[in-house]
Amino acid sequence: MANSALEIVGLLLTLIGLIGAAASTGMPMWRVTAFIGENIIVFETRYEGLWMNCFRQADIRMQCKVYDSLLALTPDLQAARGLMCSAVALGGLGLLISLLGLQCTSCIENNDRVKRLVLIIAGSMIIGACICVLIPVSWTGHVIIRDFYNPLLIDAQRRELGEALYIGWVASAFLFAGGCMFICCNLQSESKGSERYIYSRNSDYMAYPPQPLQTLQPQQLVLLPQPQLQPVLSRHPSTSYSYQSSYPSVRSRVAYL
């Protein structure tokens, strides 16, 4: 019962983390223009995301433009695109696989070992999605902080951490917690389940104690009487006769001497 509750909690954490990762991937607020010095009151705010640039002027709605070329992007944004898409794919696939192994579902019946194995695989995929989210978010944050304190750049070229980065960090934490719950609960159950036998619920089996093997006593050999040979009668005369004699022959005497 406790494992079922933990599995449901892990499922909810994974779902929240997956939604956060998808939102962080699509949001353009990865880099935001910095307000430094006298630029406290501005009429234009610029946002840079993975897929587009956006401008917002005062109370006017936001206008966005998709990047014209992928090769014109910085290396951190190019890597972030692939890793974030991989994270969403791994997290979604792990979430679907985990539904098959939950104890409250009947997709896999009468086989708890396979269910635990399915949940361990799903948890591993979710943790992989967490790593794929954490790498691009941390890398982009490192580049922003490094450029912010670079004295060679002017104030207009400096950026601040956007909301999408914070959402990505929180989403990676949720994914990590959900994946660890799936793995740890089922690894503990696997170690406990190895000490007992699991039988089907619908079958009526009874356990019998092992019986010692009975040693077989050697049987005595019984000698059967051999039939005595009789002379062979024939119509045609023959010079050689075979008789059973109790006296040794001449040849046997010569061999004995």
Backbone as a ProteinNet text record, in pm:
[ID]
protein_1_A
[PRIMARY]
MANSALEIVGLLLTLIGLIGAAASTGMPMWRVTAFIGENIIVFETRYEGLWMNCFRQADIRMQCKVYDSLLALTPDLQAARGLMCSAVALGGLGLLISLLGLQCTSCIENNDRVKRLVLIIAGSMIIGACICVLIPVSWTGHVIIRDFYNPLLIDAQRRELGEALYIGWVASAFLFAGGCMFICCNLQSESKGSERYIYSRNSDYMAYPPQPLQTLQPQQLVLLPQPQLQPVLSRHPSTSYSYQSSYPSVRSRVAYL
[TERTIARY]
83.3	0	87	197.7	287.8	354.6	393	455.9	359.3	232.5	134.2	121.6	121.5	112.9	237.5	354.7	478.8	484.2	432.6	430.6	340.1	227.2	137.9	202	270.6	341.4	450.9	527.4	629.8	571.6	454.4	388.5	347.8	295.2	255.4	377	484.9	606.3	663.5	660.8	710.5	624.1	493.4	404.2	428.8	447.1	475.5	609.2	709.6	839.6	835.6	755.7	743.4	675.1	571.9	504.7	600.1	679.1	776.6	884.3	932	1033.5	978.5	855	793.7	771.2	729.6	709.7	841.4	945.4	1075.6	1130.9	1100.4	1148.4	1082.3	955.7	884.5	890.2	923.5	923.9	1043.2	1024.7	1137.3	1216.3	1183.6	1247.5	1370.2	1463.6	1588.4	1688.8	1691	1778.6	1693.9	1713.2	1636.7	1736.5	1698.5	1785.4	1804.6	1928.8	1964.1	1938.6	1890.1	1867.2	1983.5	2078.8	2202.5	2215.6	2263.1	2293.3	2168.9	2165.8	2055.4	1937.6	1946.6	1838.9	1730.9	1684.3	1580.5	1444	1417	1290.9	1318.4	1268.2	1289.7	1154.5	1152.2	1028.7	1033.1	1144.6	1156.7	1230.1	1176.7	1238.5	1258.6	1375.7	1410.1	1426.7	1366.6	1375.7	1438.3	1526.4	1591	1563.7	1507.8	1476.7	1546.7	1501.9	1561.7	1514.4	1395.9	1337.1	1312.6	1309.8	1272	1324.6	1324.5	1348.9	1218.3	1196	1072.9	1104.5	1022	1033.6	900	912.3	791.5	811.8	725.3	734.6	621.1	658.9	564.8	443.1	324.3	200.9	155.6	238.3	202.1	229.6	154.2	172.4	309.5	349.3	482	484.4	593.5	615.1	737.9	723.4	830.4	868.9	992.4	1044.8	1129.9	1101.4	1175.1	1313.7	1409.3	1546	1550.9	1627.3	1637.2	1726.7	1832.7	1928.5	1968.2	1977.3	2021.8	2171	2249.2	2394.3	2436.5	2349	2383.7	2370	2313.5	2296.4	2428.1	2433.9	2551	2551.8	2668.2	2673.9	2585.4	2571.8	2489	2341.4	2294.8	2155.7	2133.1	2231.1	2217.9	2209.5	2296.1	2291.5	2164.9	2118.7	1998.6	1875.7	1868.3	1753.9	1743.7	1853.2	1851	1828.8	1893	1880	1741.3	1682.9	1548.4	1444.1	1458.2	1365.8	1383.3	1508.3	1532.1	1475	1483.9	1429.6	1278.2	1210.2	1063.9	1025.3	1100	1068.4	1093.7	1206.8	1237.3	1138.8	1107.5	1013	874.2	826.8	695	691.1	797.6	801.1	812.6	895.2	905.4	775.6	701.5	572.8	472.7	470.9	379.4	418	547.5	591.6	560.2	572.9	544.3	397.8	308.6	166.9	143.2	226.9	209.7	250.6	344	396.5	338.6	246.4	186.5	103.3	103	26.7	-123.7	-164.7	-308.3	-361.3	-275.9	-318.2	-311.9	-385.4	-392.9	-339.2	-245.5	-187.9	-101.7	-30.1	52.5	-2.3	-65.1	-130.7	-46.6	-51.4	9.2	158.5	225	369.5	428.6	450.9	502.5	646.6	721.6	862.2	873.8	790.7	793.6	748	650.2	605.4	717	790	901.4	1008.3	1035.8	1135.9	1092.2	963.9	912.2	925.5	897	907.4	1052.4	1143.5	1286	1333.3	1290.3	1327.5	1266.9	1141.1	1076.6	1147.3	1185.6	1257.8	1393	1462.2	1590.7	1573.1	1467	1441.5	1404.5	1331.8	1295	1417.4	1506.8	1630.5	1716.3	1716.2	1785.1	1725.1	1592.4	1527.9	1567.4	1581.5	1626.3	1765.9	1855.1	1991.3	1988.8	1904.3	1894.5	1837.4	1757.2	1707	1812.3	1880	1973.6	2096.1	2142.8	2264.2	2244.6	2146	2133.9	2096.1	2013.2	1972.8	2093.6	2173.2	2291.9	2396.9	2412.6	2510.6	2473.7	2347.7	2304	2317	2282.5	2299.4	2444.5	2535.1	2677.9	2726.3	2680.7	2721.6	2668.6	2545.6	2487.2	2564.4	2595.4	2668.9	2811	2873.8	3009.5	3010.7	2914.9	2910.2	2868.2	2791.6	2746.6	2864.7	2959.4	3074.8	3195.3	3175	3283.3	3301.7	3417.5	3435.3	3445.9	3465.3	3479.7	3345.3	3236.6	3104.2	3040.3	2962.4	2889.7	2760.5	2693.6	2573.1	2460.2	2454.5	2347	2361.2	2482.1	2505.8	2490.4	2470.4	2459.3	2314.4	2301.3	2169.3	2156	2032.3	2002.2	1933.6	1927.4	1862.3	1712.5	1657.1	1514.8	1432.8	1302	1211.6	1219.2	1250.2	1255.9	1366.6	1476.9	1585.3	1543.1	1472.9	1426.8	1323.5	1236.4	1138.8	1210.2	1316.4	1392.3	1460.4	1516.9	1579.8	1477.4	1362.7	1258.1	1204.7	1188.7	1139.3	1237.8	1367	1467	1463.3	1437.7	1426.5	1305	1193.2	1073.7	1097.6	1161.5	1189.8	1284.3	1383.5	1477.7	1407.5	1320.4	1248.3	1155	1084	994.5	1068.3	1179.7	1256.6	1316.4	1366.8	1423.4	1317.4	1196.4	1089.3	1057.3	1051.4	1023.4	1133.9	1258	1369.4	1387.5	1391.9	1423.1	1315	1189.9	1081.4	1084.1	1112.6	1109.2	1237.2	1349.7	1471.3	1456.8	1396.2	1372.5	1274.8	1170.1	1074	1137.2	1231.4	1297.8	1381.7	1451.5	1533.9	1448.7	1334.2	1246.1	1174.4	1139.2	1064.9	1148	1281.2	1365.9	1366.3	1316.4	1317.4	1189.8	1093.4	968	925.5	833	779	650.2	627.6	507.8	425.2	300.4	212.8	96.7	33.5	-80.9	-197.2	-273.9	-387.9	-501.8	-513.5	-625.7	-599.7	-483.6	-449.8	-447.7	-483.6	-486.8	-370.5	-259.6	-139.8	-112.3	-56.7	-18.2	129.8	195.8	339.8	362.7	438.8	472.8	619.1	649.4	791.6	868.8	994.9	1073.9	1088	1073.9	1084.1	1224	1281	1415	1407.4	1510.4	1514.9	1539.8	1464.9	1481	1591.6	1681.7	1793.5	1744.7	1783.7	1744.1	1838.1	1779.1	1859.1	1900.3	2024.4	2068.3	1995.5	1947.9	1877	1974.2	1940.8	2024.5	2001.5	2108.3	2099.9	2052.5	1964.9	1910	1966.4	2030.5	2090	1985.1	1964.3	1869.5	1942.1	1881.2	1947.8	1956.7	2073.7	2094.9	2049.5	1985.1	1941.8	2061.3	2053.2	2160.6	2144.4	2255.9	2254.9	2228	2145.4	2111	2176	2208.3	2269.8	2170.6	2224.4	2143.5	2132.2	2006.6	1982.5	1961	2015	2002.2	1989.1	1921.8	1908	2039	2119.8	2246.9	2353.8	2435.9	2543.5	2643.9	2695.6	2794.9	2903.6	3020.2	3135.5	3157.3	3096.1	3118.2	2989.6	2999.7	2888	2922.8	2823.6	2846.5	2770.4	2843.2	2786.8	2839.2	2755.7	2800.1	2859.5	2985.1	3056.1	3110.2	3110.4	3162.7	3311.9	3373.5	3517.2	3588.5	3703.6	3779.7	3828.3	3840.6	3883.7	4035.3	4082.7	4227	4299.3	4243.9	4306.7	4317.8	4212.4	4219.9	4325.6	4346.4	4452.8	4588.2	4607.2	4737.5	4760.4	4656.7	4671.8	4700.7	4644.7	4668.6	4810.2	4866.9	5006	5098.9
-119.6	0	124.9	122	237.4	260	151.2	166	226.3	191	247.5	398.6	444	588.5	660.6	600.5	663.9	666.7	562.9	562.3	671.7	694.7	801.3	937.9	955.6	1082.4	1104	997.3	1008.8	1039.8	984.2	1013.1	1160.6	1215.6	1356.3	1448.7	1415	1496.2	1494.2	1376.3	1366.6	1447.1	1443.8	1520.7	1671.1	1718.2	1860.6	1898.8	1813.4	1841.4	1841.2	1751.2	1746.7	1872.1	1917.8	2041.2	2160.1	2165.5	2273.8	2270.7	2149.8	2138.8	2182.2	2143.5	2185.3	2336.3	2394.6	2539.8	2613.8	2563.2	2628.6	2619.1	2510.6	2496.1	2596.6	2620.4	2709.3	2855.8	2888.9	3029.8	3104.7	3229.6	3309.1	3382.1	3362.5	3438.7	3367.9	3330.3	3273.6	3383.9	3484.8	3600.4	3727.4	3813.9	3938.4	4053.8	4165.5	4283	4329	4368	4408.6	4557.2	4592	4732.2	4776.6	4846.8	4884.4	5036.3	5088.8	5231.4	5316.5	5400.5	5495.4	5438	5313.2	5252.6	5192	5270.7	5220.6	5225.6	5332.6	5347.5	5327.1	5222.7	5191.4	5169	5184.8	5164.4	5036.4	4965.9	4845.6	4738.2	4620.3	4504	4395.9	4335.9	4233.9	4099.1	3998.6	3861.2	3773.4	3684.7	3590.5	3448.5	3369.1	3230.4	3132.2	3009.1	2904.3	2913.1	2966	2962.3	3100.7	3204.8	3337.3	3447.6	3568.4	3692.3	3768.4	3830.6	3904.4	4044.6	4141	4279.4	4321.5	4395	4444.9	4593	4675.3	4819.5	4866.6	4912.3	4969.2	4878.5	4928.1	4850.9	4783.4	4792.7	4728.5	4578.8	4501	4356.1	4317.3	4196.8	4147.5	4104.9	4137	4098	4007.9	3893.8	3794.1	3765	3724.3	3687.7	3562.3	3463.7	3336.9	3357.7	3284.2	3293.6	3252.5	3328.7	3300.6	3180.2	3161.3	3054.5	2987.5	2857	2782.4	2799	2808.9	2819.8	2955.5	3055.1	3187.3	3194.8	3091.5	3092.4	3059.9	3096.3	3064	2914.3	2857.5	2711.9	2667.7	2752	2710.2	2700.4	2789.1	2780.4	2663.8	2633.8	2519.2	2388.8	2375.7	2254.8	2251.2	2369.1	2373.1	2326.6	2357.6	2311.7	2159.1	2095.2	1948.8	1883.2	1935.3	1872.5	1892.2	2008.2	2030.2	1945.7	1933	1844.6	1699.4	1658.3	1521.2	1501.9	1604.8	1594.6	1576.7	1654.1	1641.5	1503.6	1454.2	1322	1211.4	1216.4	1114.2	1119.3	1240.1	1251.2	1201.3	1235	1187.5	1037.1	979.3	834.3	762.4	816.6	756	762.9	871.9	883.9	781.7	759.3	660	518.3	490.8	355.9	330.2	434.6	416	382.3	425.7	391.7	241.4	173.4	28.5	-49.4	4.5	-69.2	-30.6	63.5	101.3	-12.8	-22.9	-129.7	-107.6	17.2	45.2	21.5	-17.4	-47.9	-198.4	-245.4	-389.1	-420.2	-337.8	-366.2	-492	-513.4	-633.1	-705.1	-819.6	-891.3	-1010.7	-1035.1	-1154.4	-1165.9	-1052.6	-1055.6	-927.6	-931.4	-813.3	-784.3	-885.7	-863.8	-780.7	-808.6	-731.7	-588.1	-570	-435.1	-353.4	-413.9	-341.7	-308.3	-400.3	-374.2	-260.5	-256	-148.7	-13.8	-8.2	118.2	162.1	67.9	104.1	163.1	104.2	159.2	298	315.1	446.5	550	512.7	605.8	645.4	551	583.5	682.6	663.8	757.2	896.5	902.9	1032.2	1104.6	1031.2	1093.9	1140.5	1064.8	1111	1240.5	1253	1378.8	1492.5	1463.5	1566	1616.7	1526.6	1567.5	1650	1609.2	1684.1	1824.3	1845.1	1979.2	2061.2	1995.9	2067.7	2119.4	2045.2	2085.7	2216.3	2229.1	2355	2474.8	2451.5	2563.1	2616.6	2527.1	2570.5	2630.6	2573.6	2626.3	2769	2790.3	2925	3024	2980.3	3067.6	3104.1	3008.8	3037.1	3138.9	3125.5	3219.7	3360.1	3369.8	3501.1	3569.1	3493.7	3552.1	3590.4	3507.2	3539	3665.7	3680.1	3801.2	3925.2	3903.7	4018.7	4086.7	4008.7	4063.4	4080.9	4069.8	4091	4241.5	4296.4	4442.5	4487.1	4394.9	4432.6	4457.1	4417.6	4435.1	4562.8	4625.6	4744.7	4703.4	4800.5	4770.1	4717.5	4760.7	4716.3	4570.6	4514.8	4376.1	4278	4326.1	4238.4	4194.1	4071.8	4013.8	3963.7	3939.9	3882.9	3748	3675.2	3543.8	3561.6	3486.4	3496.5	3398.1	3412.7	3326	3180.9	3157.2	3019.6	2939.1	3005.2	2933.8	2887	2970.8	2930.7	2818.4	2827.9	2719.7	2589.3	2597.9	2478.2	2415.1	2496.1	2440.3	2372.7	2434.1	2373	2245.2	2247	2128	2012.4	2041	1934.2	1875	1957.4	1904.7	1812.4	1851.3	1765.6	1634	1641.7	1518.7	1427.6	1484.5	1403	1335	1408.1	1349.2	1237.3	1259.4	1155.3	1030.8	1048.4	932.3	855	925.2	855.8	778.1	830.3	756.3	625.6	630.8	507.9	404.6	449.2	353.9	300.2	389	346.3	255.2	288.4	205.2	64.3	52.6	-78.9	-156.4	-90.5	-163.2	-222.4	-150.7	-202.8	-318.5	-307.1	-416.5	-538.9	-517.8	-630.9	-708.9	-639.4	-708	-783	-724.1	-793.9	-910.5	-896.4	-1001.2	-1124.3	-1111.9	-1227.3	-1326.7	-1287.5	-1376.2	-1459.2	-1437.4	-1510.1	-1554.5	-1649.5	-1700	-1627.5	-1600.6	-1530.5	-1626	-1646	-1735.2	-1655.8	-1711.9	-1646.2	-1639.3	-1531	-1515.1	-1610.2	-1647.2	-1729.3	-1879.5	-1918.2	-2060.1	-2107.3	-2234.2	-2294.5	-2390.3	-2338.7	-2418.9	-2435.1	-2548.8	-2574.3	-2606.9	-2552.3	-2573.7	-2697	-2792.2	-2913.2	-2907.7	-2956.1	-2957.3	-3059.5	-3036.8	-3131.9	-3265.3	-3374.3	-3509.2	-3564.1	-3633	-3692.4	-3807.8	-3820.1	-3927.6	-4061.7	-4162.9	-4295.9	-4370.2	-4426.3	-4501.2	-4639	-4677.6	-4808	-4916.2	-5023	-5135.9	-5224.2	-5267	-5355.2	-5489.9	-5533.7	-5660.9	-5774.1	-5890.4	-6008.2	-6066.1	-6109.6	-6169.6	-6313.9	-6351.6	-6488	-6560.9	-6671.4	-6751.1	-6847.2	-6839.5	-6928.7	-7052.8	-7172.1	-7295.4	-7294.9	-7326.1	-7329.5	-7464.4	-7465.2	-7594.1	-7672.9	-7804.6	-7890.1	-7915.3	-7922.1	-7942.2	-8088.4	-8110.3	-8245.4	-8271.3	-8397.5	-8428	-8403.6	-8358.6	-8324.8	-8449.4	-8491.3	-8608	-8564.7	-8641	-8608.6	-8737.6	-8732	-8847.2	-8883.4	-8785.3	-8809.9	-8836.4	-8932	-8963.9	-8850.5	-8828.7	-8722.7	-8775.6	-8730.6	-8778.8	-8699.4	-8585	-8500.2	-8498.5	-8532.9	-8531.8	-8439.3	-8370.7	-8281.2	-8335.4	-8379.2	-8429.4	-8345.6	-8336.6	-8269.7	-8373.5	-8364.7	-8464.7	-8398.1	-8474.5	-8423	-8445.5	-8519.1	-8545.6	-8452.2	-8411.4	-8322	-8396.1	-8325.3	-8385.2	-8399.2	-8464.9	-8487	-8356.4	-8271.1	-8141.8	-8057.6	-8062.8	-7983.3	-8037.6	-8171.9	-8228	-8184.4	-8184.9	-8141.8	-7994.4	-7913.8	-7771.9	-7753.1	-7840.2	-7827.8	-7863.4	-7966.4	-8004.7	-7897.6
0	0	0	78.4	84.1	-49.8	-116.4	-247.6	-348.7	-340.4	-433.6	-414.9	-289.3	-263.5	-313.8	-290.9	-338.8	-491.5	-554.8	-701.3	-757.4	-692.5	-738.3	-717.1	-602.2	-577.3	-680.9	-711.7	-814.8	-951.3	-980.3	-1108	-1117.3	-1007.5	-1007.7	-1018.5	-947.4	-957.1	-1098.6	-1160	-1297.7	-1393.4	-1373.7	-1460	-1446.6	-1322.9	-1302.5	-1366.3	-1346.7	-1408	-1559.3	-1617.8	-1763.5	-1817.5	-1747.8	-1790	-1780.3	-1672.7	-1658.5	-1765.4	-1800.1	-1905	-2040.6	-2070.8	-2197.5	-2201.4	-2088	-2083.7	-2098.5	-2033.4	-2045	-2186.8	-2256.2	-2393.4	-2487.2	-2469.6	-2561.1	-2524.9	-2400.3	-2359	-2418.7	-2458	-2511.3	-2402.9	-2276.2	-2168.4	-2113.4	-2199.7	-2152.7	-2117.6	-2199.1	-2173.9	-2180.9	-2082.4	-2073.6	-2066.7	-2127.8	-2124	-1980.1	-1949.8	-1814.2	-1795.6	-1677.6	-1642.7	-1554.8	-1615.1	-1547.9	-1548.9	-1440.3	-1434.4	-1443.5	-1544.2	-1558.8	-1636.5	-1680.9	-1760.6	-1670.8	-1577	-1487.2	-1555.6	-1626.1	-1697.7	-1846.2	-1899.4	-2040.5	-2105.6	-2234.4	-2310.1	-2392.7	-2388.3	-2470.2	-2392.5	-2395.4	-2330.1	-2435	-2434.2	-2533	-2463.8	-2522.8	-2472.5	-2580.5	-2537.8	-2629.5	-2580.6	-2667.2	-2633.4	-2724.4	-2719.3	-2803.6	-2947.6	-2969.8	-3102.6	-3163.2	-3081.5	-3133	-3042.1	-3096.4	-3022	-3009.4	-2894.8	-2871.9	-2819.5	-2859	-2814.8	-2754.8	-2647	-2581.6	-2549.4	-2595	-2575.7	-2485.6	-2368.5	-2271.7	-2255.7	-2286.3	-2270.1	-2398.5	-2503.1	-2629.1	-2620.1	-2692.7	-2688.8	-2742.4	-2707.7	-2743.7	-2890.4	-2957	-3095.8	-3102.2	-3167.5	-3171	-3315.9	-3333.2	-3464.1	-3449.8	-3532	-3528.3	-3588	-3535.6	-3586	-3732.4	-3808.8	-3951.7	-3979.9	-3903.9	-3931.1	-3800.5	-3805.3	-3687.7	-3664.4	-3770.8	-3758.2	-3702.9	-3710	-3657.8	-3506.1	-3442.5	-3297.1	-3227.3	-3101.5	-3019.6	-2988	-2955	-2928.4	-2812.7	-2710.6	-2597.8	-2635.8	-2723.8	-2768	-2863.7	-2947	-3036.6	-2957.4	-2857.3	-2774.1	-2689.7	-2644.6	-2560.8	-2637.5	-2765.3	-2845.2	-2845.1	-2880.2	-2887.3	-2752.9	-2647.6	-2516.7	-2457.4	-2475.3	-2421	-2493.6	-2625.1	-2698.7	-2655	-2632.9	-2584.3	-2444.8	-2361.5	-2226.1	-2227.8	-2311.2	-2319.3	-2372.6	-2471.3	-2526.7	-2424.4	-2354.9	-2254.3	-2138.7	-2093.2	-1982.5	-2019.2	-2138.9	-2180.9	-2198.3	-2256.7	-2275	-2141.2	-2051.4	-1918.6	-1840.7	-1856.7	-1789.5	-1842.4	-1973.1	-2030.2	-1989	-1984.8	-1944.8	-1798.1	-1715	-1572.6	-1547.3	-1634.4	-1617.6	-1630.2	-1707.3	-1723.9	-1600.3	-1522.4	-1407.9	-1274.1	-1268.7	-1140.9	-1084.1	-952.2	-888.3	-898.8	-920	-931.7	-1072.6	-1164.2	-1300.9	-1324.2	-1422.4	-1452.3	-1591.6	-1638.8	-1770.9	-1767.8	-1658.4	-1640.1	-1518.3	-1537.9	-1430.4	-1386.3	-1252.8	-1192.1	-1219.7	-1228.8	-1248.3	-1187.6	-1056.1	-986.4	-1023.3	-1058.4	-1093.9	-1221.6	-1319.8	-1444.3	-1418.3	-1330.8	-1297.6	-1234.2	-1143.2	-1080.5	-1182.5	-1273	-1375.5	-1467.6	-1501.4	-1587	-1518	-1388.6	-1315.4	-1299.7	-1285.4	-1277.1	-1409.4	-1520.9	-1652	-1670.9	-1631	-1642.4	-1556.2	-1434.5	-1348.3	-1405.5	-1468.6	-1531.7	-1647	-1724.7	-1834.4	-1781.7	-1671.9	-1614.9	-1559.6	-1497.3	-1449.1	-1566.5	-1675.9	-1796.6	-1849.8	-1843.4	-1883.6	-1791.6	-1663.3	-1568.4	-1604.6	-1640.6	-1678.8	-1806.9	-1902	-2028.3	-2008.4	-1904.8	-1874.8	-1800.4	-1708.2	-1621.4	-1696.7	-1795.5	-1867	-1944.9	-2033.9	-2109.2	-2023.1	-1921	-1835.2	-1757.7	-1702	-1626.8	-1719.5	-1836.9	-1932.6	-1975.2	-2009.2	-2048.8	-1933.3	-1812.7	-1697.5	-1673.2	-1692.4	-1676.7	-1780.1	-1904.6	-2009.5	-1979.7	-1931.3	-1900.3	-1786.9	-1682.2	-1569.3	-1609.7	-1692.2	-1738	-1822.5	-1913.5	-1997.5	-1917.8	-1812.2	-1733.7	-1663.1	-1617.8	-1548.7	-1641	-1770	-1865.5	-1887.8	-1855.1	-1870.7	-2016.2	-2109.1	-2249	-2316.4	-2253.9	-2313.6	-2260	-2345.2	-2304.1	-2235.6	-2174.9	-2098.4	-2186.5	-2310.9	-2399.4	-2439.8	-2428.1	-2467.3	-2351.1	-2235.5	-2119.3	-2100.7	-2050.1	-2029.9	-1885.5	-1848	-1716.9	-1732.8	-1621.4	-1623.1	-1640.9	-1737.2	-1764.4	-1682.5	-1691.5	-1615.5	-1660.9	-1788	-1838.2	-1771.5	-1733.3	-1666.2	-1527.8	-1455.1	-1321.5	-1331.2	-1429	-1448	-1484	-1564.5	-1599.8	-1479.8	-1390.2	-1270.1	-1179.7	-1163.1	-1079.7	-1145.1	-1276.4	-1346.5	-1334.2	-1342.5	-1327.4	-1187.2	-1085.8	-949.5	-935.8	-995.4	-990	-1064.5	-1179.3	-1254.8	-1177.7	-1113.1	-1035.7	-918.9	-849.8	-737	-783.7	-894.3	-944.7	-989.8	-1061.1	-1105.4	-989.8	-887.1	-770.7	-694.5	-687.9	-619.4	-691.7	-824	-899.2	-880.3	-881.5	-874.4	-733.3	-633.3	-496.8	-439.4	-462	-407.8	-465.4	-592	-655.4	-633.3	-612.5	-575.9	-436.9	-344.4	-210.6	-214.1	-293.8	-306.7	-370.9	-463.6	-528.5	-429.8	-339	-240.4	-137.6	-101.2	-8.9	-74.2	-199.7	-268.7	-297.7	-293	-320.3	-206.3	-86	28.7	38.9	-44.6	-37.3	-176.3	-178.4	-303.9	-335.7	-461.8	-506.8	-591.9	-553.5	-625.4	-684.1	-779.5	-841.5	-743.2	-752.7	-662.9	-697.7	-821.9	-866.7	-855.7	-813.9	-809.1	-664.1	-645.2	-511.8	-499.5	-454.8	-437	-287.9	-253.3	-114.3	-111.2	-11.2	1.7	87.9	39.1	111.5	153.1	271.9	313	231.2	211.6	131.5	203.5	129.5	182.9	157.7	258.2	235	137	60.6	-37.8	30.7	-8.2	48.3	-25.4	54	-5.9	-48.4	-164.4	-219.9	-168.6	-112.9	-65.1	-182	-185.3	-294.9	-288.4	-399.5	-407.1	-436.7	-381.9	-404	-542.5	-601.3	-733.4	-721.7	-809.4	-811.5	-932.3	-907.8	-1014.9	-1069	-1197.8	-1263.2	-1312	-1300.8	-1349.8	-1500.8	-1549.4	-1693	-1750.1	-1863.5	-1923.2	-1976.7	-1959.9	-2008.9	-2159.2	-2225.4	-2369.8	-2402.7	-2501.9	-2546.8	-2683	-2712.6	-2842.8	-2955.2	-3067.3	-3184.2	-3272.3	-3301.1	-3383.7	-3526.2	-3618.9	-3759.6	-3839.1	-3954.4	-4041.4	-4109.5	-4135.1	-4202.3	-4100.1	-4129.7	-4033	-4028.2	-3914.2	-3892.6	-3802.8	-3828.2	-3751.4	-3624.6	-3615.9	-3497.5	-3416.7	-3292.1	-3198.3	-3084.1	-3038.4	-2924.2	-2805.9	-2705.1	-2580.5	-2465.7	-2366	-2245.3	-2153.9	-2130.3	-2050.9	-1925.9	-1819.8	-1693	-1679.1	-1776.1	-1770.3	-1863.8	-1830.6	-1921.2	-2043.3	-2151	-2276.1	-2277.3	-2386.3	-2399	-2421.7	-2503.5	-2531.6	-2406.6	-2321.6	-2197.6	-2104.6	-2108.3	-2024.8	-2072.6	-2205.5	-2259.3	-2227.1	-2237.9	-2204.4	-2058.2	-1973	-1829.1	-1794.9	-1864.4	-1839	-1890.2
[MASK]
+++++++++++++++++++++++++++++++++++++++++++++++++++++++++++++++++++++++++++++++++++++++++++++++++++++++++++++++++++++++++++++++++++++++++++++++++++++++++++++++++++++++++++++++++++++++++++++++++++++++++++++++++++++++++++++++++++++++++++++++++++++++++++++++++

